[in-house]
Amino acid sequence: MRFVAQLLTGLALVLTIGCQSTNALDLVRGGKSQTGIWILPAEQAGEAANDERAAADELARVIKLMSGVALEIHTAPPAEKPIITGPAIVLGGLANSLGAAISGESRAKDGFRVQVKDGRLLIVGESGAGVFYGVSWLLEQWGCGWYAPGTVGEVIPELANLSVANDLNHAEFSDSVNRRFWYGGKNAPGPATQGWIRHNKADLNVGNWNHAWFGLVSDKTYFKDHPEYFGVSHGKRAAKQLCTTNP
């Protein structure tokens, strides 16, 4: 998809916030790194450790493809936060300790905030998944997109400069509890599909949402007095399925 990426470079440059402005925080300038990525050590990140590391790895991977710059990933406990000088990209619990707070709460528990504070780009989430979603949102602002599983659906523009506005403060929260694509096939979904789903914030599936009608209209409650609510099986009304043709 490199040819598509080149076509989108112009759009991506518009979306890149203030590359030459004094009101911007430069992360990559002229193909050279101005920053690094910081996360908590795994033992301090707890349940979010794997997601925070995955978010850092993916951010570094995509920035390398965009700009040719390999950002280093560092770990530091909150007690060492003074060593994280700007312009740094700080994720998860470590970003929270630097003053980026989640101000809302969602049923999905995967909200996020992307904020520039004290010369650092901070990305926090209600959970580790929220941190990854915040990273995906940031990459989308630079023109990246994930439109199908695998590299064929990945659009990553070539950019020598990457920056964000100094007053950036963006948060998203969702009340959804089931947010996923329908997929099938042998050995589905597989790593490529899982990556595509995650970038599109669609790996949320809380509870069982299949064949739920009997939880709403119970045969034990209604069949005796209202057999017409139920379908005909072998010429007889039977408490197997609801009758969707009966008004």
C-alpha positions as CSV (number, residue, x, y, z in Angstrom):
1,M,0.0,0.0,0.0
2,R,3.0,2.3,-0.3
3,F,1.5,4.0,-3.4
4,V,-1.6,4.8,-1.4
5,A,0.5,6.1,1.5
6,Q,2.2,8.5,-0.9
7,L,-1.1,9.8,-2.1
8,L,-2.2,10.4,1.4
9,T,1.0,12.2,2.4
10,G,-0.5,15.6,1.5
11,L,-3.4,14.9,3.8
12,A,-1.2,13.6,6.5
13,L,0.9,16.8,6.4
14,V,-2.3,18.8,7.0
15,L,-3.2,16.5,9.9
16,T,0.3,16.8,11.4
17,I,-0.2,19.5,13.9
18,G,2.0,22.6,13.5
19,C,5.2,21.0,12.2
20,Q,6.9,24.4,11.8
21,S,5.0,26.2,14.6
22,T,6.5,27.4,17.9
23,N,3.3,26.1,19.4
24,A,4.2,22.5,18.5
25,L,6.0,19.7,20.3
26,D,8.5,18.2,17.9
27,L,8.9,14.4,18.2
28,V,10.7,13.7,14.9
29,R,12.4,16.6,13.0
30,G,14.0,16.2,9.6
31,G,14.2,12.4,10.0
32,K,16.0,12.7,13.4
33,S,14.6,11.7,16.8
34,Q,13.7,14.3,19.2
35,T,12.2,12.0,21.8
36,G,11.9,8.5,23.3
37,I,9.1,6.3,24.6
38,W,8.7,5.7,28.3
39,I,6.6,3.1,30.2
40,L,6.5,1.6,33.6
41,P,8.5,-1.6,34.4
42,A,6.3,-4.7,33.9
43,E,6.3,-5.5,37.6
44,Q,4.8,-2.0,38.4
45,A,2.4,-1.8,35.5
46,G,0.4,-4.8,36.8
47,E,-2.4,-6.1,34.6
48,A,-1.8,-3.4,32.1
49,A,1.9,-4.4,31.5
50,N,1.4,-6.4,28.3
51,D,-0.9,-3.8,26.7
52,E,1.3,-0.9,27.6
53,R,4.3,-2.7,26.2
54,A,2.4,-3.6,23.0
55,A,1.3,0.0,22.7
56,A,4.9,1.2,23.0
57,D,6.2,-1.4,20.5
58,E,3.5,-0.5,17.9
59,L,4.1,3.2,18.3
60,A,7.8,2.7,17.7
61,R,7.2,0.3,14.8
62,V,4.9,2.7,12.9
63,I,7.0,5.8,13.6
64,K,10.0,3.9,12.1
65,L,8.0,3.1,9.0
66,M,6.8,6.7,8.7
67,S,10.1,8.6,9.4
68,G,12.9,6.0,9.3
69,V,13.6,6.9,13.0
70,A,13.9,4.2,15.6
71,L,12.6,5.5,18.9
72,E,14.1,3.9,22.0
73,I,11.7,2.4,24.6
74,H,12.7,3.1,28.2
75,T,11.3,1.9,31.5
76,A,11.2,4.0,34.6
77,P,9.3,3.8,37.9
78,P,7.4,6.9,39.0
79,A,10.2,7.8,41.5
80,E,12.5,8.4,38.6
81,K,10.1,10.6,36.6
82,P,12.4,13.7,36.9
83,I,14.8,12.0,34.4
84,I,12.0,11.9,31.8
85,T,12.7,15.2,30.1
86,G,10.7,16.5,27.2
87,P,9.9,16.1,24.5
88,A,9.2,12.5,25.7
89,I,6.3,10.2,24.8
90,V,5.1,8.6,28.1
91,L,2.4,5.9,28.2
92,G,0.1,4.3,30.8
93,G,0.7,4.4,34.5
94,L,3.9,6.4,34.2
95,A,2.0,9.1,32.2
96,N,-0.6,9.2,34.9
97,S,2.1,9.9,37.5
98,L,3.2,12.9,35.4
99,G,-0.3,14.5,35.6
100,A,-2.3,13.0,32.8
101,A,-5.6,12.0,34.3
102,I,-8.6,10.1,33.1
103,S,-11.5,12.4,33.9
104,G,-14.4,10.1,32.7
105,E,-15.5,6.6,33.1
106,S,-16.9,4.2,30.6
107,R,-18.8,0.9,30.7
108,A,-16.2,-0.4,28.3
109,K,-13.3,0.5,30.6
110,D,-11.1,1.4,27.6
111,G,-11.3,5.2,27.5
112,F,-8.1,7.2,26.9
113,R,-6.6,10.6,27.0
114,V,-3.8,12.0,24.8
115,Q,-2.3,15.2,26.3
116,V,0.7,17.4,26.1
117,K,1.8,18.5,29.5
118,D,5.1,20.1,30.6
119,G,6.8,19.4,27.3
120,R,5.8,15.7,27.3
121,L,3.3,13.8,25.2
122,L,1.2,11.7,27.7
123,I,-1.1,8.9,26.8
124,V,-3.2,7.3,29.6
125,G,-6.1,4.9,29.6
126,E,-8.8,3.4,31.9
127,S,-7.0,0.1,31.1
128,G,-4.1,-1.2,29.1
129,A,-6.4,-1.5,26.1
130,G,-7.2,2.2,26.5
131,V,-3.5,3.1,26.3
132,F,-3.3,1.1,23.0
133,Y,-6.4,2.9,21.6
134,G,-4.8,6.3,22.5
135,V,-1.7,5.3,20.5
136,S,-3.9,4.3,17.6
137,W,-5.8,7.6,17.7
138,L,-2.5,9.5,17.7
139,L,-1.2,7.6,14.6
140,E,-4.5,8.2,12.8
141,Q,-3.9,12.0,13.3
142,W,-0.7,11.6,11.3
143,G,-2.5,9.9,8.4
144,C,-2.2,6.2,9.4
145,G,-5.1,3.8,8.8
146,W,-5.9,0.1,9.1
147,Y,-8.5,-0.8,6.6
148,A,-8.1,-4.6,6.3
149,P,-6.0,-7.3,8.1
150,G,-2.4,-7.5,7.2
151,T,0.0,-5.2,5.5
152,V,-2.3,-4.9,2.4
153,G,-4.7,-2.9,4.5
154,E,-2.2,-0.8,6.4
155,V,-1.7,2.8,5.2
156,I,1.4,4.5,6.7
157,P,2.5,7.8,5.1
158,E,6.2,8.8,4.8
159,L,6.8,11.8,7.0
160,A,10.1,13.3,8.0
161,N,8.5,15.5,10.7
162,L,6.1,14.4,13.4
163,S,4.8,16.9,16.0
164,V,1.7,17.6,18.1
165,A,0.2,20.9,19.3
166,N,1.4,22.1,22.7
167,D,-2.2,22.5,23.8
168,L,-3.3,19.0,22.7
169,N,-5.8,17.4,25.2
170,H,-8.0,14.8,23.6
171,A,-10.1,12.2,25.4
172,E,-12.6,9.5,24.3
173,F,-14.9,7.2,26.3
174,S,-17.4,4.6,25.0
175,D,-20.5,3.2,26.6
176,S,-20.5,0.1,24.4
177,V,-20.1,-3.3,25.8
178,N,-19.9,-5.3,22.6
179,R,-17.8,-3.9,19.8
180,R,-16.4,-6.3,17.3
181,F,-16.2,-7.4,13.7
182,W,-17.8,-10.6,12.5
183,Y,-15.2,-12.9,11.1
184,G,-14.8,-16.6,10.3
185,G,-12.8,-19.2,8.4
186,K,-10.3,-21.8,9.4
187,N,-8.0,-20.7,12.2
188,A,-9.6,-17.2,12.2
189,P,-9.0,-14.6,13.4
190,G,-5.2,-15.0,13.5
191,P,-2.5,-12.3,14.4
192,A,-3.1,-10.1,11.3
193,T,-6.9,-9.9,11.9
194,Q,-6.4,-9.4,15.7
195,G,-4.0,-6.5,15.0
196,W,-6.5,-4.9,12.5
197,I,-9.4,-5.3,15.0
198,R,-7.4,-3.8,17.8
199,H,-6.3,-0.7,15.8
200,N,-10.0,-0.1,15.0
201,K,-10.9,-0.4,18.7
202,A,-13.1,-3.4,18.0
203,D,-11.8,-6.1,20.4
204,L,-14.4,-5.5,23.1
205,N,-16.9,-8.3,23.8
206,V,-18.3,-8.4,27.3
207,G,-21.0,-11.0,27.9
208,N,-22.9,-13.4,25.6
209,W,-24.9,-11.7,22.8
210,N,-25.9,-14.9,20.9
211,H,-29.4,-16.3,20.7
212,A,-30.6,-14.2,23.6
213,W,-34.4,-14.1,22.8
214,F,-35.2,-16.9,25.3
215,G,-33.6,-14.7,28.0
216,L,-36.2,-12.0,27.1
217,V,-39.2,-14.1,26.3
218,S,-39.1,-17.3,28.4
219,D,-40.9,-20.4,27.3
220,K,-41.6,-21.2,31.0
221,T,-43.4,-17.9,31.4
222,Y,-45.3,-17.6,28.1
223,F,-45.7,-20.9,26.3
224,K,-48.8,-22.2,28.3
225,D,-50.9,-19.1,27.8
226,H,-49.3,-17.8,24.5
227,P,-48.1,-20.7,22.3
228,E,-48.5,-18.5,19.3
229,Y,-45.4,-16.6,20.5
230,F,-43.4,-19.7,19.5
231,G,-42.6,-21.3,16.2
232,V,-44.1,-24.4,14.5
233,S,-41.9,-27.5,14.5
234,H,-43.1,-30.6,12.7
235,G,-46.6,-29.2,12.5
236,K,-46.9,-28.2,16.2
237,R,-46.1,-25.2,18.3
238,A,-43.0,-25.9,20.3
239,A,-41.0,-24.0,22.8
240,K,-37.9,-24.1,20.7
241,Q,-37.8,-20.8,18.9
242,L,-39.8,-17.6,18.8
243,C,-42.2,-17.2,15.9
244,T,-40.9,-14.1,14.1
245,T,-43.8,-14.1,11.6
246,N,-46.6,-13.9,14.1
247,P,-47.6,-10.3,14.8
